[in-house]
Amino acid sequence: MHILHLYKDYFPVLGGIENHIRALAQAQAARGHQVTVLVTSLDRRTRQEDDGGVRVIKAARLAAPASTPISLAMPLLLHRQRPDLIHLHFPYPWGELSALLYGPAVPWVMTYHSDIVRQRLLGTLYRPFLKRVLDRTARIIATSPRYVETSPWLRAFAGKCSVVPLGVDVGRLRDVRMEQVEDIRRRFPGPLLLFVGRLRYYKGVEHLIRAAAGTAGVHLLIVGEGPMRRPWEELTTALGASDRVHFLGEVPDADLPAYYHACDVFVLPASLRSEAFGTVLLEAMACGKPVITTELGTGTSWVNQHGETGLVVPPADPDALQEAILSLLADADARRRMGEAARRRVEEGFTLERMAAGVERVYAEVLGLGPLNG
């Protein structure tokens, strides 16, 4: 089968959707499919690359208003492709409009990663086109049942939704050198909190910084880059917590498992439902760590089961975050029990293999095929 994934960015751009597309595309290529990914480049040149058996076409970028790259080359490049199926990754309005107007006449599958939350004007302007796109789509993949229940768009199209949770490469996360873990613990002694992700407005890291600043003795490691790094560093300085809140920037994929294994508690303090799932939760849980999340009505508090794999608190509430952190740090047995339950939950339901097989079943249903690859 020739599968075409359509989105705005791809590796080495780092982000939850970008990482997901790369993992899924490479897993599909390993399962014997022909896989093409069409995205925009970071400049005005079109180029083609091979990434682990995946053909990646990066269309020349003209501009990127409201974090939505515009590429005049993308519609033409899309029209020239001859896939059996197009897999859209929403939200990316320019890609969806390109498919609607210029895409080849093949079935569409869409992974609905998140509602359009902050860009209200863009969402209002795009609303009539989005209905056409969703009408045209044969099957919508939601990453959790919670998002189908709470998204106004998915509720309206629930009859064509299939839930396929995101997955992670458990083996990669287990492959860790203990001396690297011990080195991190030596550099940052004491109870260790960890956040991993793009430093964007909806991640709610400012609330975690306030919670950590008021918790004596803890160190907070913030892994990732993004537009909010400077204001969050300034907040850390203003709170007098620069000696305990550490901005580490991007960490190579090969080194990231060591940080998960080194931490005592992983925290994803997202404040808006743009955080629809949180793959980093799966990564921390696969390493046997309890996690703290916020109740957004999205997949984060479906992945993290309150009282079983970690704790769920209200969003944008530093006091609630601090209380949850203190609760877990004071109870080693609870951390161990929740961490073991978290690892089992990932191994039983959120592996890369299960995700790839689930998406493949959706493709087979859409194309009217029998089971693929057994």
C-alpha positions as CSV (number, residue, x, y, z in Angstrom):
1,M,0.0,0.0,0.0
2,H,1.2,3.5,-0.8
3,I,0.4,5.8,2.1
4,L,0.8,9.6,2.0
5,H,1.0,11.5,5.3
6,L,0.2,15.3,5.0
7,Y,1.2,17.8,7.7
8,K,3.2,21.0,8.1
9,D,6.5,19.9,9.7
10,Y,8.6,16.8,10.2
11,F,11.9,15.8,11.9
12,P,14.2,17.5,12.8
13,V,11.4,19.9,13.9
14,L,10.5,18.4,17.3
15,G,6.9,18.3,18.6
16,G,4.3,15.8,19.6
17,I,2.6,15.5,16.2
18,E,5.9,15.6,14.3
19,N,7.3,12.9,16.5
20,H,4.2,10.8,16.0
21,I,4.2,11.1,12.3
22,R,7.8,10.0,12.1
23,A,7.3,7.0,14.4
24,L,4.2,5.9,12.6
25,A,5.6,6.4,9.1
26,Q,8.8,4.4,9.9
27,A,6.8,1.7,11.5
28,Q,4.6,1.5,8.4
29,A,7.6,1.3,6.1
30,A,9.0,-1.5,8.3
31,R,5.7,-3.4,7.8
32,G,6.3,-3.3,4.1
33,H,4.3,-0.3,2.9
34,Q,5.4,2.5,0.6
35,V,5.3,5.6,2.7
36,T,5.5,9.3,1.6
37,V,5.4,12.3,4.0
38,L,4.6,15.6,2.4
39,V,5.3,18.7,4.6
40,T,6.8,22.2,4.3
41,S,10.5,23.0,4.4
42,L,11.9,25.6,6.7
43,D,13.0,27.8,3.8
44,R,12.0,28.6,0.2
45,R,13.5,25.4,-1.3
46,T,11.8,22.2,-2.0
47,R,13.8,19.1,-1.2
48,Q,13.3,15.3,-0.9
49,E,14.9,13.1,1.7
50,D,14.9,9.5,2.8
51,D,14.3,8.9,6.5
52,G,14.4,5.3,7.6
53,G,12.7,4.0,4.5
54,V,10.2,6.9,4.4
55,R,10.2,9.3,1.4
56,V,10.0,12.8,2.9
57,I,9.0,15.7,0.5
58,K,9.5,19.2,2.0
59,A,7.7,21.8,-0.1
60,A,9.1,25.3,-0.3
61,R,7.6,27.5,2.4
62,L,6.4,31.0,1.6
63,A,5.3,32.2,5.1
64,A,3.9,30.9,8.3
65,P,1.1,33.2,9.7
66,A,-0.5,32.0,12.9
67,S,1.9,29.0,13.0
68,T,0.4,27.8,9.8
69,P,3.1,27.4,7.1
70,I,1.9,28.4,3.6
71,S,3.5,26.6,0.6
72,L,2.5,27.3,-2.9
73,A,4.4,24.3,-4.0
74,M,2.5,21.9,-1.7
75,P,-0.8,21.7,-3.7
76,L,1.1,20.9,-7.0
77,L,3.3,18.3,-5.3
78,L,0.3,16.7,-3.7
79,H,-1.6,16.6,-7.0
80,R,1.4,14.7,-8.6
81,Q,1.3,11.9,-6.0
82,R,-0.4,8.6,-6.6
83,P,-1.0,7.1,-3.2
84,D,-3.7,4.6,-2.3
85,L,-4.7,6.7,0.7
86,I,-4.0,10.1,2.1
87,H,-3.5,10.4,5.9
88,L,-4.2,14.0,7.1
89,H,-2.9,15.2,10.5
90,F,-5.2,17.9,11.9
91,P,-4.9,20.8,12.5
92,Y,-3.1,22.1,9.5
93,P,-5.6,24.2,7.4
94,W,-3.3,24.8,4.5
95,G,-2.7,21.0,4.0
96,E,-6.3,20.2,4.4
97,L,-7.4,22.9,1.8
98,S,-4.7,21.6,-0.5
99,A,-6.1,18.1,-0.3
100,L,-9.6,19.4,-0.7
101,L,-8.8,21.4,-3.8
102,Y,-5.9,19.6,-5.5
103,G,-5.6,16.1,-3.9
104,P,-5.8,13.0,-5.9
105,A,-9.2,11.2,-5.9
106,V,-8.3,8.6,-3.2
107,P,-9.8,7.9,0.3
108,W,-8.8,10.1,3.2
109,V,-8.1,9.1,6.8
110,M,-7.5,11.9,9.3
111,T,-5.9,11.8,12.7
112,Y,-7.6,14.5,14.7
113,H,-4.8,15.6,17.1
114,S,-6.4,18.7,18.6
115,D,-9.2,21.3,18.3
116,I,-8.1,24.7,17.1
117,V,-8.0,26.4,20.5
118,R,-6.1,29.7,20.6
119,Q,-6.4,30.9,17.0
120,R,-10.1,31.9,17.3
121,L,-10.1,34.0,14.2
122,L,-8.5,31.3,12.1
123,G,-10.9,28.8,13.6
124,T,-13.9,31.0,12.7
125,L,-12.7,31.6,9.1
126,Y,-11.9,27.9,8.7
127,R,-15.1,26.5,10.1
128,P,-17.0,26.1,6.8
129,F,-14.0,24.5,5.1
130,L,-13.4,22.2,8.1
131,K,-16.9,20.7,7.7
132,R,-16.3,20.0,4.1
133,V,-13.0,18.3,5.0
134,L,-14.6,16.2,7.7
135,D,-17.4,15.3,5.3
136,R,-14.8,14.2,2.7
137,T,-12.8,12.2,5.2
138,A,-13.6,8.5,5.2
139,R,-12.5,7.8,8.8
140,I,-11.4,10.1,11.6
141,I,-8.8,8.7,14.1
142,A,-9.1,10.1,17.6
143,T,-6.3,9.3,20.0
144,S,-8.6,8.9,23.0
145,P,-12.3,8.3,23.7
146,R,-12.2,11.4,25.9
147,Y,-11.5,13.6,23.0
148,V,-14.4,12.2,20.9
149,E,-16.7,13.0,23.9
150,T,-15.4,16.5,24.5
151,S,-14.5,17.9,21.1
152,P,-17.5,19.7,19.5
153,W,-16.3,18.7,16.1
154,L,-15.7,15.1,16.9
155,R,-19.0,14.7,18.7
156,A,-20.7,15.8,15.5
157,F,-18.8,13.2,13.5
158,A,-18.7,10.4,16.1
159,G,-20.1,7.9,13.7
160,K,-17.0,7.9,11.6
161,C,-14.5,8.1,14.5
162,S,-12.2,5.3,15.4
163,V,-10.0,5.4,18.6
164,V,-6.4,4.5,18.0
165,P,-4.2,5.6,20.9
166,L,-0.7,6.9,20.3
167,G,2.1,4.6,21.1
168,V,5.8,4.6,21.9
169,D,8.8,2.4,21.3
170,V,9.1,0.7,24.7
171,G,12.3,-1.0,23.9
172,R,14.1,2.4,23.2
173,L,12.9,3.7,26.5
174,R,14.3,0.7,28.4
175,D,17.7,1.0,26.7
176,V,19.4,3.2,29.2
177,R,22.9,3.3,30.7
178,M,22.6,3.5,34.5
179,E,25.8,5.5,34.8
180,Q,24.1,8.2,32.7
181,V,21.2,8.1,35.1
182,E,23.4,8.4,38.1
183,D,25.3,11.3,36.5
184,I,22.0,13.2,36.2
185,R,21.2,12.5,39.8
186,R,24.6,13.7,40.9
187,R,24.2,17.0,39.0
188,F,20.8,17.6,40.4
189,P,20.6,16.1,43.9
190,G,17.4,15.8,45.9
191,P,13.9,15.0,44.7
192,L,13.8,15.5,41.0
193,L,10.8,16.7,38.9
194,L,10.8,16.5,35.1
195,F,9.0,18.2,32.3
196,V,9.6,17.4,28.6
197,G,8.0,19.1,25.7
198,R,7.8,22.1,23.4
199,L,7.8,25.3,25.5
200,R,4.4,26.6,24.2
201,Y,1.7,28.7,25.9
202,Y,-0.7,25.8,26.5
203,K,1.9,23.7,28.4
204,G,1.2,25.5,31.6
205,V,4.9,25.4,32.7
206,E,4.6,28.7,34.5
207,H,2.3,27.0,37.1
208,L,4.8,24.2,37.5
209,I,7.6,26.7,38.0
210,R,5.6,28.4,40.8
211,A,4.8,25.1,42.4
212,A,8.5,24.0,42.3
213,A,9.7,27.3,43.5
214,G,7.6,26.9,46.7
215,T,8.7,23.3,47.3
216,A,11.9,23.2,49.3
217,G,14.7,21.0,48.2
218,V,13.3,19.9,44.8
219,H,15.0,20.4,41.5
220,L,12.9,20.8,38.3
221,L,14.4,19.9,35.0
222,I,12.7,21.5,31.9
223,V,13.6,19.7,28.7
224,G,12.7,21.4,25.4
225,E,12.7,24.6,23.4
226,G,10.1,27.0,22.3
227,P,8.8,30.6,22.3
228,M,8.0,30.6,26.0
229,R,11.5,29.8,27.2
230,R,12.6,33.4,27.8
231,P,9.4,34.5,29.7
232,W,9.5,31.3,31.8
233,E,13.2,31.8,32.6
234,E,12.4,35.4,33.6
235,L,9.6,34.1,35.9
236,T,12.1,31.6,37.4
237,T,14.6,34.4,38.1
238,A,11.8,36.7,39.6
239,L,10.8,33.8,42.0
240,G,14.5,33.4,43.1
241,A,14.4,29.7,41.9
242,S,17.1,29.7,39.2
243,D,19.3,27.4,41.4
244,R,16.5,24.8,41.4
245,V,14.7,25.2,38.1
246,H,16.9,24.2,35.2
247,F,16.2,24.9,31.5
248,L,18.1,22.2,29.6
249,G,17.0,22.9,26.1
250,E,16.7,20.1,23.6
251,V,18.1,16.7,24.7
252,P,19.1,14.2,22.0
253,D,16.6,11.3,21.6
254,A,19.3,8.8,22.7
255,D,19.8,10.6,26.0
256,L,16.2,11.3,26.8
257,P,15.4,7.9,28.5
258,A,18.1,8.6,31.1
259,Y,16.2,11.7,32.2
260,Y,13.0,9.8,32.6
261,H,14.7,7.1,34.6
262,A,16.5,9.7,36.8
263,C,13.4,11.7,37.8
264,D,11.2,10.9,40.8
265,V,8.0,12.4,39.3
266,F,7.1,13.5,35.8
267,V,4.7,16.5,35.5
268,L,2.7,17.6,32.5
269,P,1.0,20.8,33.8
270,A,-0.9,21.7,30.6
271,S,-3.5,24.5,31.0
272,L,-5.5,24.3,27.7
273,R,-7.1,21.4,25.7
274,S,-4.5,22.0,22.9
275,E,-2.7,19.3,25.0
276,A,-4.9,16.5,23.6
277,F,-2.9,13.4,24.6
278,G,0.7,13.9,25.7
279,T,3.0,11.3,24.3
280,V,5.6,12.3,26.8
281,L,3.4,10.8,29.5
282,L,3.7,7.4,27.8
283,E,7.4,7.8,27.6
284,A,7.7,8.6,31.4
285,M,5.2,5.9,32.3
286,A,7.1,3.3,30.2
287,C,10.1,4.1,32.3
288,G,8.1,3.3,35.5
289,K,7.5,6.8,36.7
290,P,4.4,8.2,38.3
291,V,3.0,11.2,36.5
292,I,1.0,14.3,37.4
293,T,-1.4,15.8,34.9
294,T,-4.2,18.3,34.7
295,E,-7.9,17.7,34.0
296,L,-8.5,19.2,30.6
297,G,-11.2,16.9,29.4
298,T,-8.7,15.5,26.9
299,G,-6.7,12.3,26.7
300,T,-4.1,13.3,29.3
301,S,-6.4,12.2,32.2
302,W,-7.4,9.1,30.3
303,V,-3.8,8.1,29.8
304,N,-2.9,8.9,33.4
305,Q,-5.4,7.2,35.7
306,H,-5.9,9.2,38.9
307,G,-4.7,7.3,41.9
308,E,-3.4,4.4,39.8
309,T,-0.6,5.6,37.5
310,G,-0.3,9.1,39.0
311,L,-2.4,12.1,40.1
312,V,-4.7,14.4,38.2
313,V,-5.2,18.0,39.4
314,P,-7.1,21.1,38.2
315,P,-5.3,23.1,35.5
316,A,-3.6,26.5,36.1
317,D,-3.4,25.8,39.8
318,P,0.1,25.9,41.3
319,D,-1.1,25.1,44.8
320,A,-2.8,21.9,43.6
321,L,0.3,21.0,41.6
322,Q,2.5,21.6,44.7
323,E,0.2,19.5,46.9
324,A,0.3,16.6,44.4
325,I,4.1,16.9,44.2
326,L,4.5,16.9,47.9
327,S,2.1,13.9,48.3
328,L,4.1,11.7,45.9
329,L,7.6,12.8,47.1
330,A,6.5,11.9,50.7
331,D,5.4,8.4,49.8
332,A,8.0,6.2,48.1
333,D,5.7,3.2,48.2
334,A,3.0,5.1,46.3
335,R,5.6,6.3,43.7
336,R,6.8,2.7,43.2
337,R,3.2,1.3,43.0
338,M,2.0,3.9,40.6
339,G,5.2,3.7,38.5
340,E,4.8,-0.1,38.1
341,A,1.1,0.4,37.2
342,A,2.1,3.1,34.7
343,R,4.6,0.8,33.0
344,R,2.1,-2.0,32.7
345,R,-0.5,0.4,31.2
346,V,1.9,1.4,28.4
347,E,3.0,-2.1,27.7
348,E,-0.6,-3.4,27.5
349,G,-2.1,-0.6,25.5
350,F,0.2,2.0,24.1
351,T,3.1,0.4,22.2
352,L,4.2,1.6,18.8
353,E,3.3,-1.9,17.4
354,R,-0.3,-1.6,18.7
355,M,-0.6,1.9,17.3
356,A,0.7,0.9,13.8
357,A,-1.6,-2.2,13.7
358,G,-4.6,-0.1,14.8
359,V,-4.0,2.5,12.1
360,E,-3.5,-0.3,9.5
361,R,-6.9,-1.8,10.5
362,V,-8.5,1.6,9.8
363,Y,-6.9,1.8,6.4
364,A,-8.0,-1.8,5.5
365,E,-11.6,-0.9,6.5
366,V,-11.6,2.3,4.5
367,L,-10.2,0.6,1.4
368,G,-12.4,-2.5,1.8
369,L,-9.5,-4.9,2.2
370,G,-9.1,-7.9,4.4
371,P,-6.5,-7.9,7.3
372,L,-3.1,-6.6,6.3
373,N,0.1,-8.3,7.2
374,G,-1.9,-11.0,9.1
